[in-house]
Amino acid sequence: MSELQGTLTFERHIKAKFLAHVRTLGFLETEQGLQPPNTGKEHIRALHQLQRREVLDRERGFLEREWDSLSTSFANGSEVIPDRIRPRLEIVHADTRQARLFRLAGLLWSVPVSQGYGRRIRFLVWDDQNSKLIGLIALGDPVFNLKVRDTAIGWDAEDRRDRLVNVMDAYVLGAVPPYNRLLGGKLVAAMLRTRDVRDGFRHKYSGHIGVISGQTKRASLVLVTTSSALGRSSVYNRVSLSGTRYLQSVGFTSGWGHFHVPGDLFNLIRKYLSAKDHAYTDNNRFGDGPNWKLRATRQALTMLGLDPNLLRHGIKREVFFCCLAKNARSVLRGSAIRPDYSGLLTAEQVGAAAVNRWMVPRAKSDDSYLQWTIDQLRPMLGIEQSREVRVRVSGQL
């Protein structure tokens, strides 16, 4: 087989594999892009299952190695006393037990979470009444182009380039069982708007040199964005405490992305781009452009003669603003210089208010959290039960 014939065969293989995959997921092809089979939350979760299985398979060794020691940080329902929950934020440092716990807990999400890029700050949310984990927060650099965000702020391209450094995106934000059954997701979301998050950012990134600009910028965290992976969010909506809105919906994304491009297919795409000596093969450093994987896949589809609109999957994510500064929009538009953080509370204060606002009332109306056990995490992570547990469940003990 000649080199040309080999190249054509490889191209046909990638094209056939891509089209077969999206059709297997149930997508329909239209002139505007892909049309999902259904946009209900359970259907969106189902569309992500292959991606999630890939992640769990990749993490199999880590899970088997770390489960026994890390699982003690999760609560059984019987260990949670709602009116005694005492939330606390802890910054996660690399190469620690906390970092390993964050990694494991993140694998519980039904829609796999990214690793973030650029600047990153991670937090564990603890319940100090029992030393158990309530949830996770991870902040990373926001994508450079996000129309719904830029419109809500009132940015032009120059404004965004100059002041995006004052924005972070919560790419992981939520509660783990059994706290999620007590509306713990709202508590974790409210924790974004705290002095602790502002100070954590200030300590780590004040005077940070921008990767894109190469300039030293005195960044102040005034806005955190986040988005719901499952369309309209019931958790992030109506997050208000004592008359203060903690999260505000600003609209929806346009439905572009690459979650429907599985890892093995993307590896073929990178191999193809490498054979073509294309710069996108390894162009994955923040500062080389937004969303490298999306751009690399779009370029490959174009070179293969496929419609790049096949990356428009049609699942729109609701985008939320959490303004830490009262004048966040003015700072981001350049009409104010000094952020107004007056009234910003500590994590301890916000946590106490959130427990009383959401978690205690939910416990009174729904006590299903009491039936939750740590062993129920095992099937969620694809971890086999120990022999002792299997025997006990089967009724032989």
N, C-alpha and C positions, 0 to 999 in steps of 0.2 A: 504494500500500500504506500502510495506517495505521501509526502508531507501535506500536500494540499488536500488529498482525500482524507487523511487522518484528521485534519482540522475541521473539514466539513462534517465528518462523522461525529466529532466531539461537539460541534455546534448543534447538530440535530439532536444529540442526546440531551444536552442541557435544555433546549427548547421543549422537547417532548416531556422531560421530567418536570419542568416548571408548570406547563399547562395541565399535565395529569394531576399534579399535586393540588392546584387550586380547584380543579373540578372535583377531586376527591373530597375536599372540604365543603363542597356544595356551592361554591361561588358560580355565578353566571357572568359571562363576559358581555359588556356593553361598550358603546363607543366612548362613554365617559369614564370607563374603568370597570372594576368588578362590582357586582351586586351581591351582598351577603345573603345567605338563605333566610336569615331571620336576625333581627337586631335586639331580641330579648336577652336579658342578662344570662340566662342559662345557655342559650345558643352561643353567645359570645365566649363564655367559659369553654364550651365544647370546641370551638374553633381554635382555642389555645392549648388544647390537651396534648397535641403532638409536640408542640414546643416545650410544654412543661415536662413531658416524659423525657425529652432529650436532656433537659437540665438535670432532672433527677438521676438519669443514667450517668451523666457526667460527674455527679456529686456522690455516686454510690459509695466509693471508698471513704470519703469524708464522713458520710452519715454513719456508716458502720463503725468507724473509728471513734467518733465523737458522741454518739447518741447517749450512751450510758452516763457519761459525765455531765453533759449539757442538759439532758432531759429533766434534771432536778430543779432547773430554773423555771419550769412551767408549772402551773397550778392545777390541781384537781379542783372541781367545783366546790367541794366541801371545805376547801381551804380559803375560800373567798368570803369575807364578811363585808357586804356592800357598804354599810355605813361606817366602816373602819378603813376603807381603802385610802391609802396615802400615796399619791403619785409623786414620783421623783424622776428628773431627767439626769442621765449620765452620758457624757461624751464617750464615744468609742475610739480607742487608740488601736493602731495596727499591731498585729502579732500578739494579741492578748486573748484571754478567755472570752472577754466581752465581744471581741471581733468574731470569734468562732461562733458564739451564740447568735450574734446578729446574722451571720451567714446561714446558720441552720434555720432560724426562725423565718428568714426571708423565703425559704423554700416552701413555706406553707401557703404562700399566695397562689390562688387559682390561676391568675394571670402572671406569668414569670416576670420578676422585676429585673431591671437592667442594673449594671454595675455603676452607672453614672459616669461622668468624665469631667476633666478639668478640676476645679475646686470641689472638694467633697467634705462634708461633715456628717457624721452619723451619731445618733442618740439611741440609747435604750430607755424605755419608759418603765420604771419599776413600781411595784406596790410595796411600800416599806412595812405594811402590816404583816406580810408573810415572806418578804424577799423573793417574790415571784415576778415574772415578766408580764407587763401589761401590753406593750406594743413597741413599734419601731418607727423611727423618723430618719430619713436620709435626705440630705440636701446636696444638690450638685449644680453645676453650671447649666443654665437654661439653654435650650436650642436657640440659635441666632435668629432664625426666621420663624415667627409664630404670629400670623396675621391677627388672630382674635386678641392676643395680648397687646400687640402694638397699637391696634385700634382703640382698645379700652384705655390705654395710657395716653394716647394722642401723640405717638412717636412718628417722626420721619426717619429715614435711614441713618442720617447723621446723629440724631438724638440717640437712637438705639446703639449705635457704635460707641458713643461717648459714655453712656450711662447704664448699659446692660450689666456692668460690673456691680451695680447696687441691687441686683436681683438674683435670687437663687430659686431652684425648682425642687419641690419635694417629690422625688421620684420613688420613694418608699414612704408610706404614711398609713398606719393602721394598727389595729389591735389583734392580738393572738387569742385563741381560745383559752379559758372560757370567758375572758373579759369582752370579747367581741359580742357575746350574747347579752351583755349588759350595756350596750351602746358605747363600749370602750373606744370605738373608732372615732366618735365625736370628741371624746376627751383627748385622744392623741392629736387629732386635728387642731383642737384649741391650743395645744401646747406650742404650736408654731409661733403664736403671737405672745411671746414671753421675753422677759429680759435675758433669761438664760440662753435662748437661741441667739438673740442679738449679740450678747457678750461673747458667746462661743465663736461667732463669726468674726467679731472685732479682734479677738485674741489671735485668731489664726490667719486672718487675711487683711488686716489693716496695713496699708502700704504695700499691698501685693502688686507684683509686676504682671500686667496683662499679657497673656500669651499671644493674642492677636496683635495688639498695638505695640507691645514691647515697652510700654510706658508704666511708670510707677503711679498707681492710682490710690487715692485715699478713699477706699470703698466703705460705704455704710449700708448695711442691710436694711432696706426700707420695704421691700416687697418679696414675698415668697409665693410662687405659683404652684399649683398642683392640678392634676386632672384625673377624672374617673376613667378607669380602664373599661368600664362596662356601660358606657353611655351616660344617661342622666343618673346623678348620684343621689341616693337617699341618705347617705352618711354625711356628706359634706354640706348638704343643704340645711338651712336653719341652724347653723352653728353660731349661736348668740348667747352671751352671758351678761346679765345685769344691764341689758339694753345695748351692749356693744356687739356689733357684727364682727365675728372672727374670720369668717370666710364669705366671699361674695362671688356668685356665678357671673362670669362675663361673656359667656357664649360657648360655642362648640368648635372643635377643630374641623377641618374639611375632610378628614377621613383618609389621609395618606399614611403609609407606613410599610414596614417590612416583616411584621410578625408572621405573615403567611409564607415567608421564605425560610424553610428549615435550615439547620446548620449544615447538613451534608450538601444541600443544594448551593448554599452560599459558598462553601468551600470549592465547589466546582466553578462557581462564578469567579472567585479569586484566581483559581488556576487558569481560567480562560483569559482573564485580564492580564495575568502574568505572561502568558504566552504571547499576548499582543503588546507586551512591554508597556502597559498602561500604568500611569502614576497612581491610580486608585487601588492598585493591588494591596498596598500596605499603608495607604494614606489615612491612618486612623488616629492621628494625634490631634487633640483639641487645638484649634488654631489653623489647621489645614482646611477647615470648612465645616459647616454644620452637618451632622448626621452622616458620617462617612458611609456607613453600611447602606443607607437609603440611596445615596448618590452613586455608590459603586454599582449597586444592583440596577439602578435606572440606566447608567451608562452601558452596562452589559446587555440589558434588554434591547436598547437602541442598536447596539452593534450587532446583535443577533437577529435583528429585523422584527423584534416583537414590540408591541405598543407599550411605551413606558407608563401609560395610564393603568397598566396592570398592577401598579403599586398603589393605586387608589382603591383601597379595600372597602370603603364606604361606611366604616364603623366610626362614628363621630364621638369624640371624648369631650365631656363637659369640663371647661377650664374655670378654675377658681383663683381669686386673688386673696391673699392674706397680707394686709397692710400693717407692718409693724410700726411705722411712723404715721401720725395723723395726716401729714402733708406729703405722703409717699408719691402721689401723682405729680405734685408740684416739683419735688426734688428730681423726679425722673424726667420731667419736661424741661428742667433747667430754670424754672421761675423761682425756685427756692434753693438755698445752698445748705442750710442747716436742718437736718431731720428733727421733727418734733416727736419725741418719744414720751411725752408727758402722759401719764395714765397707764403706761405699759407695766403689767404686773409680773411677778415672779412665777416660775413654774409651779411652785408650791401653792400660791394663791389661786392660780387658774385651775390647777388640779382639784383643789378642795371645792371650788365652785362647780366644776364639771361633775364631780361625784354626786353632789347634792342635786344638780339640775337634771342629770340623765340616768346615772347608774342606780342610785337608790330607788327612784320611782320604777325603773324597769324591773328591778329585782322583785318588787312587790307585785307587779302585774304578770311576771313570767319567771318562774323559778327553775326553768329547764337547765340553767347553768349548773345547778347542783348535781345533775347526773353526769356531768362531763368528767372524764378521767384522762390522765396523761396517755394511757395506752391507746386512746382514740387518735392520737397524733401519728402513730405508726403507719396505718394504712394511707394516711394523707401524704406521707413521705416515702411510701413504698418500702418500709422497713418491716421485715418479717417479725412476728411476735416470738418471744422466747418460748421454749418448750413448756415452762411452768405456766405461762399465761395461756397458751393454747389448751393445756389440760384443764386449767381452771374454767376457762370459757366453755369448754365442751361438757362441763359438769362432772368430770371424773375426780375432782378434788372436793 
